[in-house]
Amino acid sequence: MKRHLKKYALLPVLAVGSFLARPVCAAPNLPTDFNTLYGPVGLITVPTPAVAPRNRLLLGVGLNREFKGVTANYGLTSGIDVGTGIDDVNHSNLKVIGNVKVHIVPGNFHGFDIGIGLIDFADAIHQTFYAVVGKEISLSTALHKQGASLQLTAGYGSGLFKNNVIGGAELAFTRHFSVLGEYNGKNFNAAARYAYNRHFGAQLGFADNDVVFNMTYRMHI
């Protein structure tokens, strides 16, 4: 398969994050943070600005007919995480990929946050740079007390995201159940997500023209 590869420097991403990342508390009304199929915390395949909480390890498993993978993300600080994954794409040899993400909360844009990251920085499969903006939409007080919330994400991604616009939304009905949709530069995907508790959750959906299942377990290190 022909691939058009671009090289992106890892150090500038970490440098920006070191100066701009701030401690951020996860939205209490959203289900447990999930690893995407590609690794970073996010929706199904599209990353959101969120990162693994500091000193927390997020372990994920994702699969469909063409993809099987195990992922892990660790929160180095409140605004930076690093991760790795072992992936089997199209029944080829196993590939080890690494990722890093910086979470930034601009002081002059209330309610918005930014995620900048790199997937597969060693270029084992397809090196991918992305930048996304997130916004939580306020709902009524009654719905908010029940755990309902709406989180929007929009941005751009290269590589795996085909140098295209990416984005999505997660609508949580309760603190345990939500539905989500995304566009990953290639296809529109959707899934239902269930957080059993603050440590474990699973989701089932349809992504890239195939049924997809993944789950994430969160633990303190």
N, C-alpha and C positions, 0 to 999 in steps of 0.2 A: 504494500500500500504506500503510495506516494504521500509524503508529508512535507509541508513547508514549515520549517523550523525557525524559530527566532530565539535569540539568546537574551535573557534578561538578568541583570545583576541582582543578586540577593542582598548585598550589603546596603544599598540605598533604602530598600524596604525596611530593614531592621533599624537603620539609622533614623529614618523618619518616625518610626514607631517609638523609639526610645525617647524622643523629644516631645511627641504629640499625644501618645496614648495616655489615657486617664483611667482611673478606676471606675468601672461601670457595673452596676448591679443588674442582674438579669431580670427581665420583666416577670413579676411574680405570677401573672395570669396565663403565661404561655406554657405549653407542655415542655418536658425536658429537652434540652438542646440535643440535636441529632447530628451525627456525622453524615455527610452526603456520600453518594456512591464513589465520588472522586476523592473524598477524604475530608475537606474542610467542613466545619459546622455550617449547616444551612438547611435547604429545603430537600429536594430529591437529588438533583445534580448541581443545582445553582447555589453557590455560597451566599450567606447573609453576612452582615457586618459582625455578627456575634462570634466570639472566640470561646474556647474552653476556659472556664473559670480558673483563677490562680490555684496552683497545686492540685488541680483536678485532672484526672485522666478519663477521656471518653473513648471507650472501645466500641467499634462498630462492625457489623457484618452486613453485607449487601449482596444480592444475587438476582439474576434473571437468566434467560437462556444463553445469552452471549457474554455475560459478565459475572464473575464471582470475586469478591474481595473482602479483605479484613483490614480495618483502618484503626488508627489510634491518634488522638490529639491530646496534647498536654499544655496546660496553661502556665507559661513561664512567669508572666506577670498578669495584672488585671487587664492588660490591653494587647498582649502578644501571646500567640500559641504556635507550637510547632507540631507537626504530625508526620506519620508515615503510613504506608499501606502496602499490602502484598496483593497484587491483582492478577487475575487470569482473564484476559480479554480475547474473545473469539477462540477460546480453547488453545491459545498459544502458550509459550513458556511463561512461567511466573515472572512478574516484573515487580520490583520494589521501587516505590515512588515516595518522594518526600514533599511536604508542603509547609508553608509558613503564612501567617496572617497577622496583620496589625489592625487593631480596632481603635478608631479615633472618634472622639466626641467634640465637634467644633463648639467653642464657647459662644460664638455669635449666631448659631443656628439652633435654637431651642427645639428639642424633640427629634433631631436628626442625628444619625451616626453613620460612620463611614468604615468600610472594610477594604483593605488593600492586601492582596496576597499573590502567592505564586504556588502553582500546583506542578508537581513533577519537576523540581528545579534541577535535577540531574539529567533530565530529558530521556528517561527510560522508555516512556510511551509517547508523550506529546507535551512539551513544556508549555505552560499556560499561565499568563498574567491576567489578573482581573481586578476591577475596582467597582464596588457597589455602595449604594446609599440606602439606608433603612429609615423607616418612619413608622411609629406606632400611631394608629388612628384612635382617637378617643371615642368610646361608646358611652351609652347611658350609664348612670350610676348603678342602677339595678342590675344591668347586665354585667358590669364590671365586678360587682360583688360576687357574682356567680362564677367568675373566672373568664368571662368572654372578652376577647380582644381581637384586633386586626393589625397585622404587621405587614408592611409593604416593603419590597426590595426592588431596586432597579440599578442597572449599571452596564458595564462592558466587559467582555472577555475575549482573549485570543485563543489560539491553540484548540483545545477541546471544545471551546465555545464558538469556533469558526469566525473569529474577529467580528463579532456581532453584538448587538444589544442583548442583554440577559435580564431576567427579573422574575418576580413572582409575588405571591401573597400567602399568608397563613391566617385563617380565621379560626380562632379557638372558641368553642361553644361553652366549654367548662374548663376547669384546670386539668382535666385528663384527656379531653377529646378535641381534635381539630381537623380541619380539611385544608389542603394546600394545593396550589397550582403554580406552574412556572413555565417560562420559555427559556430554553438553554442555547439559543442561537441556531437550533436545528428543528426542535419539535416542542409542542405544547404538552406538558405532562401534568398529572394530577395524582393525589394520594390522600388517604385517610390516616391519621396519626393518633396513637393512643399511648399516653404516659401512665403506666401502672402505678408508679410512685416517683419520687424525685431522683431515683437511681436508674430505673429501667423503663424503656419504651420501645414500641415497634410501629412500623407503618407498612401499609400495603397499597400499591397503586399501579399506575400505568405510565411508563416512561420510555421514550424512544421506540415506540410501537411494540412494546412488550410489557408483560406483567412484571412488576419488580417488588421485592420485599427487602426491607432492611430493619435492623434493630440496633439500639445503642445502650450501653451500660456505663454509668458514670460512677467513678470511685475517687476517694480522696487519697492523695499520695503524701 
